[in-house]
Amino acid sequence: MAKGADEKPQPTPDYIYFAVGNLEEFFERAKALNCLANDRYHDQEAGQIVKRPWGELSFYVEDPWGNGLCFVDEKTLYTGK
């Protein structure tokens, strides 16, 4: 057996962000897969499409391995500028 083959995967320590042109389609797919985040971020529902305080339109999910993912409408992507 290869080294690490029997080890349990560890989730990433931070969110992975995806800028997408069809946010609603990704949201509907995540909803169908029952992976929308149940938490609240910045006093907002994480698992709903919401305009975040910095202007991004986004929602959060958790993949089967516990990784946090965020899908952002590419037209509202915050770049720090």
Contacts in CASP RR format, 6 or more apart in sequence:
PFRMAT RR
TARGET T0000
AUTHOR 0000-0000-0000
METHOD contacts of the structure
MODEL  1
MAKGADEKPQPTPDYIYFAVGNLEEFFERAKALNCLANDRYHDQEAGQIV
KRPWGELSFYVEDPWGNGLCFVDEKTLYTGK
9 65 0 8 1.000
11 65 0 8 1.000
11 66 0 8 1.000
11 67 0 8 1.000
11 68 0 8 1.000
12 67 0 8 1.000
12 68 0 8 1.000
15 60 0 8 1.000
15 68 0 8 1.000
15 69 0 8 1.000
15 70 0 8 1.000
16 67 0 8 1.000
16 68 0 8 1.000
16 69 0 8 1.000
16 70 0 8 1.000
17 69 0 8 1.000
17 70 0 8 1.000
17 71 0 8 1.000
17 72 0 8 1.000
18 26 0 8 1.000
18 69 0 8 1.000
18 70 0 8 1.000
18 71 0 8 1.000
18 72 0 8 1.000
19 72 0 8 1.000
19 73 0 8 1.000
19 74 0 8 1.000
19 77 0 8 1.000
20 26 0 8 1.000
20 71 0 8 1.000
20 72 0 8 1.000
20 73 0 8 1.000
20 74 0 8 1.000
21 73 0 8 1.000
21 74 0 8 1.000
21 75 0 8 1.000
23 49 0 8 1.000
23 57 0 8 1.000
23 58 0 8 1.000
23 59 0 8 1.000
23 71 0 8 1.000
23 72 0 8 1.000
23 73 0 8 1.000
24 49 0 8 1.000
26 71 0 8 1.000
27 49 0 8 1.000
27 59 0 8 1.000
27 71 0 8 1.000
30 36 0 8 1.000
30 59 0 8 1.000
30 61 0 8 1.000
30 71 0 8 1.000
35 61 0 8 1.000
35 62 0 8 1.000
35 63 0 8 1.000
35 64 0 8 1.000
36 46 0 8 1.000
36 47 0 8 1.000
36 48 0 8 1.000
36 59 0 8 1.000
36 60 0 8 1.000
36 61 0 8 1.000
37 46 0 8 1.000
37 47 0 8 1.000
37 59 0 8 1.000
37 60 0 8 1.000
37 61 0 8 1.000
37 62 0 8 1.000
37 68 0 8 1.000
38 46 0 8 1.000
38 47 0 8 1.000
39 46 0 8 1.000
39 47 0 8 1.000
39 60 0 8 1.000
40 46 0 8 1.000
41 52 0 8 1.000
41 60 0 8 1.000
42 52 0 8 1.000
42 53 0 8 1.000
44 50 0 8 1.000
44 52 0 8 1.000
46 59 0 8 1.000
46 60 0 8 1.000
47 59 0 8 1.000
47 60 0 8 1.000
47 61 0 8 1.000
48 59 0 8 1.000
49 57 0 8 1.000
49 58 0 8 1.000
49 59 0 8 1.000
50 57 0 8 1.000
50 58 0 8 1.000
50 59 0 8 1.000
51 57 0 8 1.000
51 76 0 8 1.000
52 58 0 8 1.000
52 78 0 8 1.000
54 78 0 8 1.000
55 76 0 8 1.000
55 78 0 8 1.000
56 72 0 8 1.000
56 73 0 8 1.000
56 76 0 8 1.000
56 77 0 8 1.000
56 78 0 8 1.000
57 72 0 8 1.000
57 73 0 8 1.000
57 75 0 8 1.000
57 76 0 8 1.000
58 70 0 8 1.000
58 71 0 8 1.000
58 72 0 8 1.000
58 73 0 8 1.000
58 76 0 8 1.000
59 70 0 8 1.000
59 71 0 8 1.000
60 68 0 8 1.000
60 69 0 8 1.000
60 70 0 8 1.000
60 71 0 8 1.000
61 68 0 8 1.000
61 69 0 8 1.000
61 70 0 8 1.000
61 71 0 8 1.000
62 68 0 8 1.000
62 69 0 8 1.000
63 69 0 8 1.000
72 78 0 8 1.000
END
